[in-house]
Amino acid sequence: MSGMPSSSNDHDHFMLPQVASENTLLGLDRKMQRQDSVNSTDHLDPDFYLHRPHYADEEKSHGFNSPMLSPQQMPMMMNMPQHPPTLGNFGVLALWSFATVTALLGTYNLFLPTTPNHVILPTAITFGGLSQVIAGFFVLANGNTFSGILFVSYGAFWTGSGLMMVPAIGSTLDVLTKEQADVGNGVYHFIWAFYTLINIAVSLRIKNGNFMSTWNLVFVFITLFLTGISCVAGTLIPLRISGVTAYLAALGAWYTGAAELFEAQGEGLWLGYYNRRALKNK
């Protein structure tokens, strides 16, 4: 029957057209490749597992890149720039803690020279001692060697002086006579006065040395030296004078701390730098 279409034409009419899409490349083609690899004997060869292409390479060869399917490096939060935390000026804490405990000492030396000063024990150990030592180590870590050494040194001095006010520790001096204890206390203050004298000489030579720093050290030296004389000589006049010099040292430390605090706010107070030109060129 010539009017009937041939069977081949019917077959061509009902064939599904081949669509070249990414789904075909990644789906049917990959499925057939896997089936071929299973039917073949290549999997018996060890080189097949060493040199076979990765699925990501297959996708790349077909021009298909997907962040979900391809092992591409994703941006990580840890790679973003992070700013270090900003620390405050620990020198202000060290200066004000030193000034407060020194003013307390000056009050007892000037007005209450014969009254035991054990009431300043908490301030001497915690605020004037430990706080100043901790602040001094942070100042050292910030690169200010001289100021950090001063804060740690005199913080340790006040911690030791506070511990001697503890009855259980102060009673260790009972094995000595009064004259021996007074001489020992005088030698103790003389050595610290000599140490302060060395720091005065250093403050005149370093680049960031200033008048207020020298002011504080000079009156600390006078206070320690007069206290040593009072202990050795057994008279109250040098001790009362040391109370005045302790006040002057405390006022200088309070002022210097305020100057450093306002410097961080963009306001400058006079400190009397010796080598201002060297600081500008630093």
Protein Blocks (a to p, Z undefined) as FASTA:
>chain_A
ZZbccfklmmmmmpccddddfklmmmmmmmmmmmmmmmpmklmpmklmmmgccfklmmmm
nopacfklpccdcddfklpccdddddddfklmmmmmmmmmmmmmmmmmmmmmmbccklmm
mmmmmmmmmmmmmmmmmmmmnopaklmmmmmmmmmmmmmmmmmmpmklmmmmmmpcfklm
mmmmmmmmmmmmmmmmmmmmmmmmmmkbcfklmmmmmmmmmmmmmmmmmmmnopaklmmm
mmmmmmmmmmmmmmmmmmmmmmmnopacdehiablmlmmmZZ
